[in-house]
Amino acid sequence: MPSTTRRSKAARADRKSDIEERMRQAITKLVVDGERFTELSVERLVAEAGMARSTFYVYFEDKGALLRAIGASTLHTFYEGAQAWFENRGEVTYEDVRTAMRGLLEAFQANEVVMGAVAETAVYDPEVGEMYQESVDGFVGAVRKLIQRGQKDGTIRDVHPAETATALSWMIERTTLQRAQGATPKQLDAIATGLADVIWGTLYVAAR
């Protein structure tokens, strides 16, 4: 049987997950209603979440700590949208790339308020900025490995793996933040196609 300590830790983890989800919903509602995350006070957030201020501080040191907690899982989900492209060990087609970009954009839209808040806060909060940079770096690393693997099997052109991966990754990040928020399904299709056009033309031998 699990020990009392283990049960207690599990209960606390569940409670923290519940608190994070309530705060995520509160942030989403307030921002959708027209407020900016950077201008929201802890008092405003906990009031919207129906939570005591003291409860908030049991789990989070400040608003930045809250954003790091809910932002980490959100960023992971965002980049998972392109996982099928990264993991494809067979012949990659243009449609594979476009589908991966569409999935990434959909993942962004599902959490666009939190994603936007993380990107905005990363500019002035060093810890949120570090988390965001690490997330993008992880994506850059995955693209770099994809390039190196493709160069070995002759499907990807002779480009500089690290620099090209960096350029493409930041293009995807900026385009998503600037264009995908509030986009219609038809607009998402167009954005995904634009991203895929650049990626396909830059990387793949078959595009030549």
Z-matrix of the N, CA and C atoms (Angstrom, degrees):
N
C 1 1.469
C 2 1.525 1 110.14
N 3 1.333 2 117.47 1 144.87
C 4 1.464 3 119.46 2 179.45
C 5 1.510 4 110.94 3 -65.71
N 6 1.300 5 116.50 4 143.82
C 7 1.457 6 121.09 5 -180.00
C 8 1.517 7 110.47 6 -69.99
N 9 1.343 8 114.85 7 163.49
C 10 1.464 9 120.79 8 177.78
C 11 1.521 10 110.37 9 -60.89
N 12 1.339 11 115.79 10 -39.09
C 13 1.467 12 120.23 11 -179.82
C 14 1.516 13 111.28 12 -62.42
N 15 1.356 14 115.90 13 -43.26
C 16 1.456 15 120.02 14 -179.89
C 17 1.527 16 111.52 15 -65.30
N 18 1.334 17 115.16 16 -41.26
C 19 1.463 18 119.25 17 178.51
C 20 1.518 19 110.59 18 -63.97
N 21 1.325 20 115.71 19 -38.36
C 22 1.461 21 120.68 20 -179.77
C 23 1.529 22 110.82 21 -65.59
N 24 1.337 23 116.76 22 -42.22
C 25 1.466 24 120.82 23 178.96
C 26 1.523 25 110.91 24 -64.91
N 27 1.340 26 115.46 25 -40.45
C 28 1.461 27 119.59 26 179.85
C 29 1.523 28 110.66 27 -65.06
N 30 1.330 29 115.59 28 -41.09
C 31 1.466 30 120.08 29 179.50
C 32 1.524 31 110.68 30 -64.22
N 33 1.327 32 116.32 31 -40.71
C 34 1.470 33 120.00 32 179.28
C 35 1.530 34 110.71 33 -65.79
N 36 1.342 35 116.39 34 -39.93
C 37 1.464 36 119.95 35 178.68
C 38 1.526 37 110.66 36 -63.34
N 39 1.335 38 116.01 37 -41.77
C 40 1.464 39 120.08 38 178.14
C 41 1.521 40 110.53 39 -63.86
N 42 1.326 41 115.23 40 -41.46
C 43 1.463 42 119.99 41 180.00
C 44 1.532 43 110.19 42 -63.86
N 45 1.326 44 116.66 43 -41.73
C 46 1.468 45 120.36 44 179.52
C 47 1.528 46 110.53 45 -64.20
N 48 1.332 47 116.78 46 -40.74
C 49 1.461 48 120.11 47 178.28
C 50 1.521 49 110.96 48 -61.81
N 51 1.329 50 115.49 49 -39.98
C 52 1.462 51 120.31 50 178.40
C 53 1.531 52 110.85 51 -64.52
N 54 1.337 53 115.98 52 -43.60
C 55 1.469 54 120.81 53 178.94
C 56 1.526 55 110.07 54 -62.41
N 57 1.327 56 116.61 55 -44.00
C 58 1.470 57 120.52 56 179.63
C 59 1.523 58 111.12 57 -60.87
N 60 1.329 59 116.81 58 -41.65
C 61 1.455 60 120.03 59 -179.45
C 62 1.525 61 111.17 60 -67.21
N 63 1.310 62 117.39 61 -39.72
C 64 1.467 63 120.18 62 177.01
C 65 1.530 64 111.11 63 -63.50
N 66 1.312 65 116.01 64 -39.81
C 67 1.461 66 119.51 65 178.70
C 68 1.533 67 111.09 66 -69.49
N 69 1.328 68 116.38 67 -37.16
C 70 1.469 69 120.38 68 176.89
C 71 1.540 70 109.94 69 -59.94
N 72 1.319 71 115.41 70 -45.13
C 73 1.462 72 119.90 71 -179.95
C 74 1.524 73 111.30 72 -65.01
N 75 1.334 74 116.37 73 -39.08
C 76 1.468 75 120.39 74 179.13
C 77 1.528 76 110.56 75 -64.24
N 78 1.329 77 116.55 76 -45.98
C 79 1.471 78 120.76 77 178.53
C 80 1.526 79 110.43 78 -59.60
N 81 1.329 80 115.73 79 -46.60
C 82 1.460 81 120.40 80 -178.56
C 83 1.524 82 111.51 81 -59.27
N 84 1.321 83 116.84 82 -46.69
C 85 1.468 84 120.20 83 -178.71
C 86 1.527 85 111.55 84 -63.07
N 87 1.320 86 116.26 85 -46.03
C 88 1.463 87 119.95 86 -177.10
C 89 1.526 88 111.92 87 -65.22
N 90 1.319 89 116.36 88 -41.22
C 91 1.469 90 119.62 89 179.99
C 92 1.531 91 110.60 90 -69.74
N 93 1.317 92 116.99 91 -41.80
C 94 1.465 93 120.42 92 177.15
C 95 1.529 94 110.48 93 -60.89
N 96 1.321 95 116.01 94 -33.21
C 97 1.469 96 121.01 95 178.50
C 98 1.529 97 113.16 96 -76.53
N 99 1.341 98 116.15 97 -2.44
C 100 1.457 99 118.80 98 173.22
C 101 1.517 100 116.96 99 114.14
N 102 1.337 101 117.52 100 -0.34
C 103 1.463 102 119.48 101 179.79
C 104 1.529 103 110.14 102 -89.72
N 105 1.323 104 116.35 103 156.77
C 106 1.468 105 121.05 104 176.92
C 107 1.522 106 108.78 105 -99.86
N 108 1.333 107 115.17 106 138.22
C 109 1.459 108 118.85 107 -177.68
C 110 1.521 109 111.37 108 -58.44
N 111 1.318 110 117.22 109 -41.23
C 112 1.466 111 120.65 110 -176.80
C 113 1.524 112 112.43 111 -63.21
N 114 1.324 113 117.11 112 -20.54
C 115 1.464 114 120.69 113 -178.72
C 116 1.528 115 112.90 114 -99.49
N 117 1.325 116 116.87 115 -4.16
C 118 1.464 117 120.61 116 -179.62
C 119 1.526 118 110.38 117 -79.25
N 120 1.305 119 116.73 118 133.46
C 121 1.465 120 121.06 119 176.01
C 122 1.525 121 109.52 120 -88.79
N 123 1.315 122 116.00 121 161.30
C 124 1.461 123 120.34 122 175.29
C 125 1.523 124 109.58 123 -58.94
N 126 1.328 125 117.10 124 -40.28
C 127 1.461 126 121.48 125 -179.84
C 128 1.525 127 110.98 126 -58.88
N 129 1.322 128 116.22 127 -42.08
C 130 1.474 129 120.32 128 179.98
C 131 1.518 130 110.70 129 -67.11
N 132 1.314 131 116.78 130 -39.51
C 133 1.460 132 121.02 131 -179.08
C 134 1.521 133 111.89 132 -66.43
N 135 1.329 134 116.32 133 -47.13
C 136 1.471 135 118.55 134 -177.29
C 137 1.523 136 111.02 135 -69.19
N 138 1.323 137 116.96 136 -31.74
C 139 1.465 138 119.89 137 177.26
C 140 1.524 139 109.92 138 -64.34
N 141 1.319 140 116.36 139 -43.62
C 142 1.464 141 120.50 140 178.95
C 143 1.525 142 111.05 141 -65.65
N 144 1.337 143 116.42 142 -35.74
C 145 1.466 144 121.08 143 -179.10
C 146 1.524 145 112.71 144 -80.93
N 147 1.341 146 117.26 145 -7.89
C 148 1.459 147 120.49 146 -177.49
C 149 1.515 148 112.12 147 66.64
N 150 1.319 149 115.22 148 42.50
C 151 1.462 150 121.76 149 -173.04
C 152 1.525 151 109.86 150 -128.46
N 153 1.311 152 115.99 151 147.00
C 154 1.462 153 120.00 152 176.25
C 155 1.525 154 109.64 153 -72.30
N 156 1.326 155 116.02 154 144.47
C 157 1.466 156 120.62 155 178.49
C 158 1.530 157 110.51 156 -59.50
N 159 1.325 158 116.24 157 -37.32
C 160 1.469 159 120.44 158 -179.82
C 161 1.524 160 111.09 159 -63.90
N 162 1.335 161 116.78 160 -35.01
C 163 1.468 162 120.44 161 178.15
C 164 1.524 163 110.28 162 -65.05
N 165 1.324 164 116.32 163 -41.55
C 166 1.467 165 120.54 164 178.05
C 167 1.522 166 110.36 165 -55.32
N 168 1.318 167 116.57 166 -46.46
C 169 1.465 168 120.14 167 -174.41
C 170 1.530 169 113.44 168 -76.72
N 171 1.315 170 117.00 169 -10.64
C 172 1.464 171 119.38 170 171.41
C 173 1.527 172 109.51 171 -67.68
N 174 1.329 173 116.09 172 -33.83
C 175 1.462 174 120.96 173 -173.13
C 176 1.532 175 114.50 174 -106.06
N 177 1.326 176 116.62 175 -24.58
C 178 1.464 177 119.59 176 -175.53
C 179 1.524 178 110.59 177 -134.81
N 180 1.316 179 115.25 178 134.49
C 181 1.463 180 120.07 179 179.38
C 182 1.527 181 111.29 180 -67.97
N 183 1.326 182 115.64 181 -37.89
C 184 1.462 183 121.06 182 -179.97
C 185 1.526 184 108.49 183 -162.65
N 186 1.328 185 116.35 184 -173.06
C 187 1.468 186 120.91 185 -178.37
C 188 1.529 187 111.41 186 -64.68
N 189 1.323 188 116.70 187 -34.04
C 190 1.457 189 120.14 188 177.84
C 191 1.516 190 111.96 189 -63.87
N 192 1.339 191 116.33 190 -39.77
C 193 1.465 192 120.70 191 178.66
C 194 1.523 193 110.54 192 -65.04
N 195 1.332 194 116.14 193 -38.48
C 196 1.466 195 120.28 194 175.74
C 197 1.522 196 110.20 195 -60.10
N 198 1.316 197 116.33 196 -47.13
C 199 1.462 198 120.17 197 -177.59
C 200 1.520 199 111.55 198 -65.30
N 201 1.317 200 117.07 199 -36.13
C 202 1.470 201 119.55 200 177.19
C 203 1.524 202 110.48 201 -64.70
N 204 1.327 203 116.05 202 -38.52
C 205 1.465 204 120.03 203 -178.07
C 206 1.524 205 111.58 204 -66.28
N 207 1.328 206 116.35 205 -49.48
C 208 1.465 207 118.24 206 -177.58
C 209 1.527 208 111.60 207 -82.21
N 210 1.322 209 116.93 208 -22.77
C 211 1.457 210 120.42 209 -179.15
C 212 1.512 211 113.38 210 -74.36
N 213 1.332 212 117.50 211 -33.15
C 214 1.463 213 120.88 212 -177.06
C 215 1.525 214 111.19 213 -60.54
N 216 1.332 215 116.74 214 -48.53
C 217 1.463 216 120.08 215 -179.36
C 218 1.525 217 110.90 216 -69.33
N 219 1.326 218 116.58 217 -34.21
C 220 1.463 219 120.83 218 -179.90
C 221 1.525 220 111.17 219 -66.20
N 222 1.321 221 117.16 220 -43.65
C 223 1.464 222 121.06 221 178.71
C 224 1.521 223 111.03 222 -63.91
N 225 1.329 224 116.56 223 -38.86
C 226 1.463 225 120.83 224 178.81
C 227 1.528 226 109.85 225 -61.86
N 228 1.340 227 116.25 226 -44.53
C 229 1.463 228 121.15 227 179.81
C 230 1.523 229 111.16 228 -63.24
N 231 1.333 230 115.84 229 -39.57
C 232 1.468 231 120.97 230 -180.00
C 233 1.523 232 110.89 231 -58.03
N 234 1.301 233 117.65 232 -51.91
C 235 1.457 234 120.20 233 -176.09
C 236 1.527 235 113.00 234 -74.14
N 237 1.340 236 116.54 235 -18.49
C 238 1.462 237 119.40 236 175.69
C 239 1.525 238 111.33 237 -64.23
N 240 1.348 239 116.13 238 -21.57
C 241 1.459 240 119.77 239 -179.84
C 242 1.521 241 113.33 240 -57.68
N 243 1.330 242 116.47 241 -26.40
C 244 1.470 243 120.77 242 -178.92
C 245 1.528 244 112.63 243 -101.29
N 246 1.325 245 117.06 244 10.76
C 247 1.464 246 121.02 245 -173.01
C 248 1.527 247 112.85 246 -59.57
N 249 1.335 248 116.52 247 -39.70
C 250 1.468 249 119.49 248 -177.43
C 251 1.527 250 111.44 249 -61.17
N 252 1.319 251 116.51 250 -35.33
C 253 1.472 252 121.30 251 177.60
C 254 1.522 253 110.01 252 -66.16
N 255 1.315 254 116.88 253 -45.50
C 256 1.461 255 120.85 254 -179.05
C 257 1.524 256 111.95 255 -63.12
N 258 1.328 257 116.00 256 -37.86
C 259 1.460 258 120.40 257 -171.46
C 260 1.523 259 113.24 258 -90.56
N 261 1.313 260 117.63 259 -4.49
C 262 1.458 261 121.36 260 -179.20
C 263 1.527 262 110.04 261 -67.20
N 264 1.332 263 116.14 262 116.50
C 265 1.464 264 120.48 263 179.86
C 266 1.528 265 111.68 264 -100.94
N 267 1.317 266 115.93 265 1.02
C 268 1.455 267 119.56 266 179.05
C 269 1.513 268 110.99 267 -100.96
N 270 1.313 269 116.04 268 -155.97
C 271 1.464 270 121.10 269 179.38
C 272 1.526 271 109.43 270 -76.80
N 273 1.309 272 117.07 271 123.71
C 274 1.464 273 122.06 272 -179.82
C 275 1.522 274 109.37 273 -90.16
N 276 1.324 275 116.09 274 132.17
C 277 1.456 276 121.21 275 177.55
C 278 1.530 277 109.91 276 -105.97
N 279 1.317 278 115.06 277 166.47
C 280 1.470 279 119.99 278 175.96
C 281 1.525 280 110.18 279 -57.45
N 282 1.320 281 116.08 280 -40.95
C 283 1.465 282 119.88 281 -177.96
C 284 1.526 283 111.34 282 -65.40
N 285 1.336 284 117.61 283 -32.20
C 286 1.470 285 120.64 284 175.19
C 287 1.526 286 110.24 285 -60.12
N 288 1.316 287 115.99 286 -44.36
C 289 1.467 288 120.61 287 -179.26
C 290 1.524 289 110.32 288 -66.99
N 291 1.317 290 116.84 289 -44.65
C 292 1.465 291 120.20 290 -179.28
C 293 1.532 292 111.10 291 -63.62
N 294 1.324 293 116.39 292 -40.49
C 295 1.467 294 120.59 293 178.39
C 296 1.524 295 110.86 294 -63.76
N 297 1.332 296 116.29 295 -39.70
C 298 1.467 297 120.40 296 178.12
C 299 1.522 298 110.79 297 -63.30
N 300 1.322 299 116.97 298 -42.26
C 301 1.466 300 120.27 299 178.92
C 302 1.528 301 110.88 300 -66.61
N 303 1.320 302 117.29 301 -37.07
C 304 1.468 303 120.82 302 177.77
C 305 1.526 304 109.84 303 -64.50
N 306 1.331 305 116.72 304 -41.48
C 307 1.463 306 120.34 305 178.45
C 308 1.513 307 112.08 306 -64.30
N 309 1.310 308 116.76 307 -39.60
C 310 1.459 309 121.57 308 178.15
C 311 1.528 310 110.63 309 -64.36
N 312 1.319 311 116.95 310 -42.37
C 313 1.466 312 121.22 311 179.01
C 314 1.525 313 111.36 312 -65.25
N 315 1.320 314 116.81 313 -38.98
C 316 1.462 315 120.75 314 177.84
C 317 1.525 316 110.56 315 -65.33
N 318 1.327 317 116.52 316 -40.42
C 319 1.466 318 120.41 317 177.77
C 320 1.522 319 110.43 318 -63.12
N 321 1.322 320 116.73 319 -37.94
C 322 1.460 321 120.44 320 176.54
C 323 1.521 322 110.72 321 -63.27
N 324 1.327 323 116.48 322 -48.70
C 325 1.462 324 119.79 323 -177.28
C 326 1.522 325 112.43 324 -61.04
N 327 1.324 326 116.77 325 -33.36
C 328 1.463 327 120.14 326 -179.78
C 329 1.524 328 111.67 327 -64.07
N 330 1.336 329 116.55 328 -23.20
C 331 1.471 330 121.46 329 -178.75
C 332 1.526 331 110.94 330 -134.34
N 333 1.331 332 117.53 331 34.61
C 334 1.456 333 120.02 332 -169.73
C 335 1.523 334 113.69 333 -65.83
N 336 1.321 335 118.04 334 -29.76
C 337 1.467 336 119.51 335 179.52
C 338 1.524 337 110.29 336 -67.23
N 339 1.336 338 116.65 337 -47.64
C 340 1.463 339 120.16 338 179.54
C 341 1.522 340 110.40 339 -66.43
N 342 1.334 341 117.38 340 -41.66
C 343 1.464 342 120.34 341 178.53
C 344 1.523 343 110.76 342 -59.89
N 345 1.319 344 116.20 343 -43.83
C 346 1.460 345 119.92 344 178.78
C 347 1.511 346 112.13 345 -64.44
N 348 1.340 347 116.17 346 -39.77
C 349 1.467 348 120.69 347 179.15
C 350 1.522 349 111.20 348 -65.11
N 351 1.326 350 116.64 349 -40.43
C 352 1.466 351 120.66 350 178.77
C 353 1.526 352 109.98 351 -63.73
N 354 1.326 353 116.95 352 -47.42
C 355 1.468 354 120.71 353 -179.17
C 356 1.523 355 111.24 354 -62.46
N 357 1.330 356 116.93 355 -39.76
C 358 1.462 357 121.38 356 -179.33
C 359 1.527 358 111.07 357 -68.61
N 360 1.329 359 115.89 358 -43.96
C 361 1.465 360 120.52 359 -177.27
C 362 1.522 361 111.60 360 -72.38
N 363 1.329 362 116.97 361 -28.76
C 364 1.467 363 121.34 362 -179.13
C 365 1.519 364 112.39 363 -59.67
N 366 1.328 365 116.92 364 -22.41
C 367 1.465 366 121.23 365 -178.35
C 368 1.526 367 111.59 366 -66.81
N 369 1.336 368 117.04 367 -35.16
C 370 1.470 369 119.36 368 -174.53
C 371 1.529 370 114.63 369 -121.07
N 372 1.329 371 118.12 370 -12.88
C 373 1.465 372 121.10 371 178.88
C 374 1.529 373 108.31 372 -102.32
N 375 1.337 374 118.90 373 110.30
C 376 1.466 375 121.11 374 -174.71
C 377 1.527 376 113.80 375 -57.83
N 378 1.330 377 117.14 376 -38.96
C 379 1.466 378 119.29 377 -177.36
C 380 1.522 379 111.72 378 -72.05
N 381 1.323 380 117.05 379 -40.94
C 382 1.463 381 119.71 380 174.93
C 383 1.529 382 109.23 381 -65.98
N 384 1.329 383 116.57 382 -39.81
C 385 1.455 384 120.83 383 177.53
C 386 1.519 385 112.26 384 -60.01
N 387 1.323 386 116.16 385 -41.28
C 388 1.468 387 120.45 386 178.89
C 389 1.522 388 110.78 387 -65.05
N 390 1.339 389 116.77 388 -42.52
C 391 1.459 390 120.70 389 178.61
C 392 1.527 391 110.66 390 -61.37
N 393 1.325 392 115.62 391 -43.27
C 394 1.465 393 120.50 392 -178.61
C 395 1.529 394 110.70 393 -65.99
N 396 1.329 395 116.08 394 -43.00
C 397 1.461 396 120.72 395 179.14
C 398 1.526 397 110.73 396 -62.51
N 399 1.321 398 116.81 397 -42.23
C 400 1.465 399 120.72 398 179.24
C 401 1.523 400 111.08 399 -62.96
N 402 1.329 401 115.71 400 -36.80
C 403 1.460 402 119.91 401 178.89
C 404 1.525 403 110.95 402 -65.19
N 405 1.325 404 116.48 403 -46.72
C 406 1.467 405 120.12 404 178.03
C 407 1.527 406 110.03 405 -64.72
N 408 1.327 407 116.87 406 -40.16
C 409 1.467 408 120.47 407 178.70
C 410 1.528 409 111.07 408 -59.42
N 411 1.339 410 116.11 409 -37.96
C 412 1.462 411 119.99 410 177.90
C 413 1.522 412 111.31 411 -62.94
N 414 1.326 413 115.84 412 -39.94
C 415 1.462 414 120.59 413 177.85
C 416 1.530 415 110.38 414 -67.41
N 417 1.327 416 116.26 415 -42.09
C 418 1.471 417 121.01 416 176.85
C 419 1.526 418 109.86 417 -57.35
N 420 1.330 419 116.12 418 -44.31
C 421 1.459 420 120.56 419 -179.87
C 422 1.519 421 112.44 420 -61.51
N 423 1.338 422 116.30 421 -39.56
C 424 1.462 423 120.10 422 179.31
C 425 1.528 424 110.93 423 -66.86
N 426 1.327 425 116.89 424 -40.65
C 427 1.469 426 120.66 425 178.15
C 428 1.529 427 110.35 426 -66.87
N 429 1.328 428 116.74 427 -39.91
C 430 1.469 429 120.31 428 178.64
C 431 1.533 430 110.63 429 -60.42
N 432 1.321 431 116.96 430 -44.61
C 433 1.470 432 120.12 431 179.38
C 434 1.522 433 111.08 432 -64.36
N 435 1.332 434 115.80 433 -38.46
C 436 1.465 435 119.93 434 177.69
C 437 1.532 436 110.10 435 -61.38
N 438 1.332 437 116.18 436 -42.62
C 439 1.468 438 120.81 437 179.01
C 440 1.526 439 110.60 438 -63.39
N 441 1.318 440 116.68 439 -46.69
C 442 1.465 441 120.44 440 -178.64
C 443 1.526 442 111.35 441 -63.44
N 444 1.316 443 116.40 442 -39.99
C 445 1.465 444 120.40 443 178.51
C 446 1.524 445 110.39 444 -65.36
N 447 1.332 446 116.07 445 -42.68
C 448 1.461 447 120.04 446 179.93
C 449 1.518 448 113.03 447 -67.68
N 450 1.331 449 116.63 448 -32.33
C 451 1.466 450 119.62 449 177.54
C 452 1.530 451 111.08 450 -68.62
N 453 1.321 452 116.08 451 -32.58
C 454 1.465 453 119.63 452 178.49
C 455 1.529 454 111.52 453 -68.24
N 456 1.340 455 116.29 454 -37.14
C 457 1.471 456 117.49 455 -178.76
C 458 1.530 457 112.89 456 -95.35
N 459 1.343 458 116.16 457 4.37
C 460 1.454 459 120.29 458 172.85
C 461 1.516 460 116.31 459 82.61
N 462 1.332 461 117.59 460 12.51
C 463 1.470 462 119.72 461 -178.59
C 464 1.526 463 112.85 462 -95.94
N 465 1.331 464 116.26 463 -15.32
C 466 1.463 465 120.21 464 -178.95
C 467 1.521 466 109.74 465 -117.19
N 468 1.306 467 115.44 466 140.59
C 469 1.451 468 122.73 467 -175.37
C 470 1.530 469 111.95 468 -65.26
N 471 1.323 470 114.97 469 169.23
C 472 1.466 471 121.89 470 -178.61
C 473 1.531 472 110.02 471 -82.60
N 474 1.336 473 114.88 472 73.52
C 475 1.464 474 121.13 473 177.30
C 476 1.528 475 108.32 474 -106.65
N 477 1.322 476 116.45 475 164.80
C 478 1.460 477 120.44 476 177.48
C 479 1.532 478 107.80 477 -75.45
N 480 1.342 479 118.79 478 114.81
C 481 1.462 480 120.75 479 -173.42
C 482 1.528 481 114.81 480 -56.53
N 483 1.325 482 117.07 481 -51.11
C 484 1.467 483 119.87 482 -174.37
C 485 1.523 484 112.07 483 -68.84
N 486 1.331 485 116.82 484 -47.82
C 487 1.462 486 120.10 485 -176.44
C 488 1.528 487 111.98 486 -69.28
N 489 1.320 488 116.44 487 -38.94
C 490 1.461 489 119.49 488 178.66
C 491 1.520 490 110.89 489 -67.92
N 492 1.326 491 116.41 490 -40.65
C 493 1.469 492 120.44 491 177.52
C 494 1.523 493 110.85 492 -61.51
N 495 1.327 494 116.26 493 -40.72
C 496 1.469 495 120.53 494 179.15
C 497 1.523 496 110.82 495 -64.26
N 498 1.324 497 116.71 496 -46.54
C 499 1.468 498 120.86 497 -178.92
C 500 1.528 499 111.44 498 -62.33
N 501 1.326 500 117.04 499 -45.47
C 502 1.462 501 120.34 500 -178.90
C 503 1.528 502 111.64 501 -67.18
N 504 1.321 503 116.60 502 -40.02
C 505 1.467 504 120.41 503 -177.70
C 506 1.519 505 111.86 504 -65.03
N 507 1.330 506 116.67 505 -44.08
C 508 1.466 507 119.56 506 179.06
C 509 1.525 508 111.33 507 -71.66
N 510 1.323 509 117.63 508 -29.09
C 511 1.466 510 119.88 509 172.79
C 512 1.528 511 110.28 510 -62.30
N 513 1.329 512 115.97 511 -45.17
C 514 1.463 513 120.68 512 179.51
C 515 1.523 514 110.47 513 -63.55
N 516 1.320 515 116.50 514 -44.24
C 517 1.473 516 120.89 515 -178.64
C 518 1.522 517 111.42 516 -62.43
N 519 1.335 518 117.09 517 -49.86
C 520 1.469 519 120.88 518 -177.61
C 521 1.532 520 111.64 519 -66.45
N 522 1.321 521 116.32 520 -43.96
C 523 1.463 522 119.93 521 -179.34
C 524 1.521 523 110.80 522 -61.81
N 525 1.315 524 116.22 523 -42.19
C 526 1.463 525 120.33 524 179.78
C 527 1.522 526 111.04 525 -62.03
N 528 1.316 527 116.92 526 -48.72
C 529 1.464 528 120.27 527 -178.91
C 530 1.524 529 112.32 528 -63.71
N 531 1.326 530 116.82 529 -38.61
C 532 1.457 531 120.68 530 -174.87
C 533 1.528 532 113.69 531 -82.90
N 534 1.332 533 116.91 532 -27.69
C 535 1.461 534 119.19 533 -170.61
C 536 1.526 535 115.59 534 -116.23
N 537 1.333 536 118.16 535 -26.17
C 538 1.468 537 119.49 536 -170.60
C 539 1.521 538 114.16 537 -86.33
N 540 1.323 539 117.47 538 -21.88
C 541 1.461 540 119.59 539 -176.60
C 542 1.530 541 110.34 540 -64.57
N 543 1.323 542 115.43 541 119.54
C 544 1.458 543 120.88 542 179.11
C 545 1.515 544 114.69 543 75.80
N 546 1.325 545 117.95 544 7.38
C 547 1.467 546 121.07 545 -177.84
C 548 1.527 547 111.16 546 -71.41
N 549 1.318 548 116.16 547 148.04
C 550 1.459 549 121.95 548 175.77
C 551 1.533 550 109.14 549 -77.98
N 552 1.340 551 118.38 550 164.20
C 553 1.463 552 119.88 551 176.31
C 554 1.530 553 112.85 552 -54.53
N 555 1.331 554 116.72 553 -39.58
C 556 1.471 555 119.97 554 178.63
C 557 1.523 556 110.94 555 -64.77
N 558 1.317 557 116.65 556 -39.99
C 559 1.464 558 120.50 557 178.16
C 560 1.526 559 111.09 558 -67.44
N 561 1.341 560 116.70 559 -38.11
C 562 1.469 561 119.78 560 176.84
C 563 1.520 562 110.65 561 -61.91
N 564 1.327 563 116.55 562 -39.71
C 565 1.466 564 119.75 563 177.00
C 566 1.527 565 110.84 564 -58.63
N 567 1.325 566 115.78 565 -43.30
C 568 1.468 567 120.17 566 -179.11
C 569 1.524 568 111.40 567 -66.43
N 570 1.334 569 116.68 568 -40.91
C 571 1.471 570 120.58 569 178.95
C 572 1.524 571 110.02 570 -64.83
N 573 1.341 572 116.18 571 -44.83
C 574 1.468 573 120.59 572 179.41
C 575 1.523 574 110.57 573 -60.81
N 576 1.314 575 116.53 574 -39.92
C 577 1.465 576 120.65 575 178.87
C 578 1.527 577 110.94 576 -65.39
N 579 1.324 578 116.59 577 -42.61
C 580 1.464 579 120.05 578 178.19
C 581 1.514 580 112.47 579 -60.99
N 582 1.328 581 116.49 580 -44.71
C 583 1.468 582 120.56 581 178.33
C 584 1.525 583 110.55 582 -63.99
N 585 1.331 584 115.92 583 -44.58
C 586 1.467 585 119.89 584 -179.07
C 587 1.525 586 111.29 585 -63.77
N 588 1.331 587 117.30 586 -37.90
C 589 1.471 588 120.48 587 178.45
C 590 1.532 589 111.00 588 -58.14
N 591 1.332 590 115.98 589 -45.29
C 592 1.466 591 120.18 590 -178.52
C 593 1.530 592 110.61 591 -68.09
N 594 1.333 593 116.50 592 -46.30
C 595 1.470 594 120.57 593 -178.91
C 596 1.524 595 110.64 594 -62.58
N 597 1.321 596 116.41 595 -48.22
C 598 1.466 597 121.22 596 -178.05
C 599 1.528 598 110.93 597 -61.91
N 600 1.309 599 116.15 598 -46.99
C 601 1.459 600 119.77 599 -178.90
C 602 1.516 601 113.61 600 -67.59
N 603 1.325 602 116.18 601 -29.44
C 604 1.463 603 120.67 602 -179.13
C 605 1.520 604 112.16 603 -78.86
N 606 1.335 605 116.44 604 -39.90
C 607 1.463 606 119.68 605 -168.91
C 608 1.523 607 115.65 606 -100.56
N 609 1.303 608 117.79 607 -44.05
C 610 1.462 609 118.98 608 -160.91
C 611 1.527 610 113.96 609 -92.97
N 612 1.324 611 113.98 610 132.44
C 613 1.463 612 122.07 611 178.56
C 614 1.524 613 110.13 612 -59.16
N 615 1.329 614 116.28 613 -37.02
C 616 1.467 615 121.15 614 -177.36
C 617 1.521 616 112.38 615 -63.31
N 618 1.329 617 116.97 616 -18.63
C 619 1.468 618 120.45 617 -179.82
C 620 1.522 619 111.78 618 -76.78
N 621 1.342 620 117.71 619 -13.42
C 622 1.471 621 121.51 620 -176.28
C 623 1.520 622 111.78 621 -91.10
